[in-house]
Amino acid sequence: MQAIPVNLARSLLFFAACIPAGYLLWQINANTLSGDHGEAVQQFTGTWTLNFLLLTLCVSPLRAITGQHWLLRLRRMLGLFTFAYACLHLFAFVGFNHEFSIAAMARDIVKRPFISVGLAAFALLIPLALTSNAAAVRKLGGRKWQELHRSIYLIAILACVHLLWQSSFDELPRALAYACLLGVLLWWRVQNRKQKATPAIPSRQVQAIRFYDKRPD
Ligand code: HEM
């Protein structure tokens, strides 16, 4: 893909990724959110944080399967949208649900321990968001940067635990569907790493095989 279509894909992705937030704002403004508003905002933003997190993890397998290398250039934006929706989700908890009362938040965290798992996932997202620019890659060096950004797998596992832990019996199928999707994405990465780690046949051996293949019997 040429430079302009990649830029176009990026712009389209940017607008598409803003749609859920825009829809939420519209619902708040039109007062059409169902049930408890704080809870609805919390659920909506949590769902979209997880959607963007898993979409970010889909980029590498999609690139490998389709051979469309330009897809990698969308990954950073997807990662940053994950962080942006996570910030909205945290803000819903702090501002909407607890009106900035530290005591009320602490009580809720003790009462619902799955919130601590969400907090851990959020804390791990911060360094990834802060080092998502090219300057940070240069400063850290490629290898260190990659090692740091591997924590995305732990974040995704924590996010699925956070969801599974809070799900009631009828909400379990959805939580399990997310966990299965994450399982497939992690399994693909393990297979991919194993394949890369398999040493290629040294060229001298290849030549010997070719030589014996061509010899008349
Ligand atoms: C990467 C970080 C996080 C992800 C991916 C995430 C994801 C989710 C998801 C998918 C839900 C379920 C939404 C639904 O039922 O439709 C949820 C709910 C919730 N999350 Fe998170 N979360 C994260 C971080 C946090 C943080 C930092 C907090 C608070 C400090 C938090 C507090 C909550 C609460 C209280 C709910 C329950 C809402 C309700 O049903 O009342 N989460 N989260």
Boltz pocket constraint, residues with backbone or C-beta under 6 A from the ligand:
constraints:
  - pocket:
      binder: B
      contacts: [[A, 39], [A, 42], [A, 43], [A, 44], [A, 45], [A, 46], [A, 47], [A, 48], [A, 49], [A, 50], [A, 53], [A, 86], [A, 89], [A, 90], [A, 93], [A, 115], [A, 117], [A, 118], [A, 119], [A, 120], [A, 121], [A, 122], [A, 125], [A, 155], [A, 159], [A, 162], [A, 163], [A, 166]]
      max_distance: 6.0
